């Protein structure tokens, strides 16, 4: 197995995790916080919009079964990348659209993918998705893991 990681932020992490969870080639998902300055943040701190963290999903995948490009396509589909610091009714920088890249190759592919989407004419507004280096991923509290699987719901914006 060619195990790799991808990290995405696209609004509330509950629905984003569900978008990736059962995709063939995805080995595991976990929700958490990344991109900010507070160590070991709690959900309450992140929701206060003062930590700098985004709600994010870390996807562990088998690159021999699914490509990073295919994961990017799923990322673009499960949210509106033109909404700055929000998704639907969720407002704040913790809900920003971001791709946290783990390698130079992921950065290249993410930038190319964002550019293709921007040029496609699909959106009238500009894409605001950040592409930034992955940092420490702080796993969210257990009750957030696979939340929609446990309680119902789905990805929506």
C-alpha positions, 0 to 999 in steps of 0.5 A: 500500500502507498499510504499518503495524507491529504488535509482539507478544510471546507466548512463544518468538518462533519459533512466534509469527513462524510464526503471522503469516508467511504470512497474506495482507496480512502483508508481513514479519515479524522476531523480536527483543527489546523492552520492556526496558532493555538496548541491543543485547541478545543472545539469551543476555542476554535468556534470562538474564531480566535485560534486561527485554526480551520475545521479540517479533515485529514484523509489517509489514502492509498495512492495506488487506489485513488489519486490526490487529483481525485481527492481534490475533485471531491474537495471542490464538489463538497463545498462552495470555494467562493465563500470567504470564511464561511460555508452556508450559515457557518461563518468565521475563519474556522470555516474557510476553504483551504488545502493543506499540502504535505508535499511540493507535488500536492502543492503543484496539483492543488494549484493546477486544480484550483486554476482549472476550476477558476478558468472553467466558468463554473463560478461567477465569483473568485475562488478564495481557497487557500493552498498552504503548507500542512502543519500540526493537525490537532485531532478533534474531540471524539464526539466529532469523529464520524459525527454524521455516521453516528447522528445522521446528516450529510455534506451541504452548503 
